[in-house]
């Protein structure tokens, strides 16, 4: 939606695929090492793509003739999501420009390197301001607060629906199943099959996904005490879907965006195609109860208790 504002460099999913231990570390990092970090191939995404599954966030045009990377071999994460979402004509060429810039950066903290990169992208595209949007970065709010004059918009939905959305997303499903030690469900008993494919095709219980969501919200809210009140704002996903133009005006005001009343808000609002179907009420009673219990602490913090 913010990409419809032609003065905004919308940086899509830059942080979400970077190594969690290094992406915002305070230890100094030089230009080549920073470049290597943001250009790593994301393992879980590659596992999913190589097995023929769709990952909605990956915008790299694999099927365009002459592209450098393939689903089977993986694509550098900064090129898989952020660069092609900028609307550039030749993502591979832009990637080369970006790498040349970041490799020449002097040693600094990761925050300084990201800030320099974002400023370069903004200037390179002729924009006035950047906004980075990554799902799940509420978990990293404490580290992200190191950005000078940062403002944070938290878009949230009911925890149960967020958890079920993650379960339906192949990369999240694989990552959470492996992280929580979940075995493929009992519908696939062929031990000779690729175990990762068995995970991707299974339907694990929803409760661990609810725990994962709650943990992220709890981590984020612990960091809120270190922010000024004017730095943080939250909106409900449901309100954005129901009243997109009004909520976008609220967002533009919070971020002090250029062209706050421009026609971009109408174009952005037109991207909404109705409320997504809910999944929680489709669960059987016992699973519904387990998921609700797992999400209750996070829902309490967000004033969303059912």
N, C-alpha and C positions, 0 to 999 in steps of 0.2 A: 504493500500500500504506500509506504513512504517513498518507494522508488518512483511513484508517479509524480512526485515533486522534483522537477528537473534541476533544482538547486541543491538537492541532497544526494550525497554519495551513500547509497544503501549497501552496507557491507554485510552480506548474508552468510551466517553460519561460519564466521572466521574462527572463533574460539572453540566451537563445539568439538571439532575433530582433532585438536592439538593435544599433545601429551599433557595430561592433567598436572603432573609433577613439575613440568618445565615451563609451561606456557606463560605463567605469571610469577616465576621464581624471582627472588630478590637478588640472587647472585649475578654478577656481571656476565654478559654474554656478548661475544663479538659478532660482527656482521655475518661471516660465513657460517658460524654455528647457529645463529638465529635463522638464517636462510634454510639451513638443513632442517631445522625444527618445523618451520611452516610448510616446507615442501615434502615432508614425509608422506608416504602412502598410508592411508588409514586402514589398519588391518581388518577390522570388522566389516567396514564398507566394502573392501575388496572381496572378502569371503562371500558376501551376499551378492555383489554384482557378478562375480565369476560363476556363480551357480544359477544365473539367469533371473534373479529377482530384481524388482524395481525398487530404487531408493529415491523418494520424491525430491529430496534436497539436492541431489546430484544433478547439476545442470550442464555438465560437460558434454558437448555434442559428439559422442562416440561415433555415431553413424554418419557424420559429415565426411565426405571424401578428404583424405589427406591429413586427418587429425593424428596427432603424435602418440596418443595413449589409447589403450584398449581396456575394456571391462576385465578381461582375464588377467592382465598384468598390473592393473591398478593405475591410479592417477594421483599426482601430488594433491594433498587435500586443499590447499589454497586455490588450485586450479579446478578442483572438482565442484566446488560450490560458489565461492565468492567471486572469482574472476568472471566466469560466464554469466553470472547474475548481474554484472555491471553493465551489460548490454554492449560490450566491445565486439567489433567485427571479427577479430582474430584472437581468440583466447590464448592460443599457444604463443603468439608473438607478444601479447601483453605479459604473459608469464615470464618470458625472457627479459623483458624490460624490468619487471618487478624484481626478479632475481638479481639483475645487475645493480639495481638500486640498493637492495638490502645487503648484498655481499660487501658493499663499500661502506656500510654504516660503521661508525666508531663503536668501540665497546661501551655498553651501557646496560642498564637493567632491562628486563624483558618489557616492562611497561614503556620505557623510553623508546625501545625498538618498535613496539607496536604503534606508539604515538607517531613516530617518524614515518612508518609505513602508511598509516591512515592519512596523514597529512599529504604525503606524496600522491596517493591515489586520488584524494580530493582535488588537489591541484592539477594532476594529470588529466582528470576528466572535466576540469573547468567548473567544479561545484563550489559551494560555499561552506558546507558543513558535512560531517560524516555522522552516521548512526550505525552502530554494529548491532545486529540482532542474532542471537544464538539461543536455541532452546536449551533449557537446563542450566543456564549460567547464574541463576539465583544461588546455586551452590557455591559459586566463586565470588560472591558479592564482596566479601572482605578483602580479597586481593584486588579486585577490579576498582575498589574505592581509592586505590592509589593513583588513578588517572586524575590529573589536575582538573578541577572544576567539572568533574563528571556528574551527569544526571542519569538516574536509573529508572526505567519504566518496567514494571513487572506486570506482564499480561498473564493472568491465571484463569483456570477453569476448575470445576469441581474435581477434587483429587481422584475420585473413582473413574471419571471419564478420562482424565489425563493418564492414569495408570493403564486403562484399557486401550487407549490410543497407542501407548508405548508397546503393549503386548502385540498389537496388530502391525507394528513397524518392525521390519525384519532385522535392522541393525540393533535397535533397542532390545528386541527379543533375544537375539544371540548374545549380546553383551550381558544382559541381566541374567540369563540362564547360566552362562559360564561364570559370572561373578558370584552368583548365589549357589552354585553347584547343583542346578536343577537338571534332572535327567529328562530325556524326551518322554512324552506321554506314552501310555500303554498301547496306543493304536498302531505303533510301529515296532514290531518285535524282530525285525531283520537286523541282527547284530553285524552283518557283513556290509551293510550300507554305510556310506559316508556319515559319521556321527554329526557333523555340522549340518548336513542336509536334513537329518532326522530332527535336529533341534528347530531348524527353520520351518519345518512342516508340522511341528507339534503345537499343541495348545496347552501350555503350562497353566497352572493355577494362577489366578490374578493377584493373590495376596502379596507375593514378593514384589510385584510391580508397584503396588500401593505402598509397601514399606520403602522402596527406593524413592518414590515421589515425596513421601513424608520426610525422609532424611534430607533431601535436597532443600525443602522448604525450611526445615529446622535450622540447617546450616546457614541459610541466607538470613533468617530472622535474627540469629545471634549477631550478625554483622550490622544490623540496622542501627544499633546504639552508637556506632561510630560515624554515622552520617548526619549531616544537617537535614532538618525536615524538608527543606526546599530541594534536596537532591533526589528524593525518592517519591515516586508516584505509582499507583497501581490502578489497573483497569481490569474489568472482568471480560473474558472472552465472549461470554454470552451477550454483554452489552455492546461490544464491538460489532457482533453479528446483527443484533437487533436494530442498533442506531449508529451505523458506521460513520455517517457524516458528522454527527454531534460528537462522537467519541474521538474522531480524528481531529476535530477542532480543539478538544481538550488536550490531546497529545501534542499538537502543534504549539499550543500555548505553553505547555510544560517544557518542551525542548527549545522554545523560542525559535522555531523554524522560520526560514525565509518563506515568503509567499504564504503566510498562514491562511489567507482567505482565497487562495487561487483556485483555478478550475481543477487542479490536481485532486482536490478532495472529492469532487464528483466522480472523477475517473477511478479513484481508489475505492470509493463506496460501491461502485458498479462491479467490483471484483467479488463482492459477496453474493453467493448464489443460494442463500437460505441457510437454515440451521442444520448442521450435520446431525445425522441420527444418533440418538443416545445408545450406549451399549450396556450400561449398568442394569437397566430394568430387564435386559434379556438374559441375565445370569440366573442360574438356579439358586434357590434360597440360601443354601449353606455357603456357596462361594460368594454370593452377594454380601452376606454377613461378615465373612472373613475379610473381604476387601474393604468394607466400610470401617471395620475396626482398625485396619492398617492405615487408613487415610484420616482417621478422626483427629489425630494431633495436628496434622497440617491443615485440615479443614477448619479446625478451631482457630488457628492463627489467622486464617483468611476470612473468618466470619462466614464459614460455609457449612456449618454442621447441619446435616439433614434433620 
